[in-house]
Amino acid sequence: MRTTAWIIAAVCATIFVTAMLAEQRRARRRDPDRVGFMPWTLVQLLAILATVLSVALALTGE
């Protein structure tokens, strides 16, 4: 179970970094009227929450 939790944590951390970079790119766009449809802030929040929970599970060994 620990290995699975660490793998999930790594995947979620990767998703978090990707969403963070996408949000920075969206914030620096040239045309402010070309808004994307992806809620990157929500993706970041959910990814970091899943990362923290997975790390907690991995450390407790449950």
N, C-alpha and C positions, 0 to 999 in steps of 0.2 A: 504493500500500500504506500510505503514511503516513496518508492521510486516513481510511482504513478503521480503522486502529489507533487514531486519535484518537477516532473515533466510538464504537468499542467501549469505549474507556477512559471516555468520558463516560457511556455507558449503564451501565457497571458502577459508576461512582461514584454515579450516581443510585440504583441498586439498593442500594448500600451505605448511603446516607443514609436511604432508605426503611426498610431493615431496622433501622437504628439507632433510628429513631423508633418503629418497631413494638416493638422490644425494650424501650425505655423505657416505652412504654404498657403492655406486658405486666407489667413489674416494678411498676408503680404501680396495678395493678388492685385493685378493692375486695374482690372475693371470691377468696381465694387458692385455692379449690377449682376455679375455672373456668380450668383451664390450657388453652392453645391447643395445636394440633398442629404448628404451624410452628416449625422450629428456627432462630430468627432469628440466633442466634450463629453457626451454621454458614453461614447465608446471608451474613452480614457478612464472615466470614473468606474465603469463596470469592470474593465480590465485590471485596474489597480486593486479593486475590491476582491476580485477573484484571485489575484496574485497573493494578496495578504492572507486570504483564507486558506489557500493551498499551502503556503509556507507554514502557517500555523498548524495545519493538519500534518504536514511532513515532520515538523519538529516534535509534535506530541506523539507521533507514531500510531495514531488511531486509524 
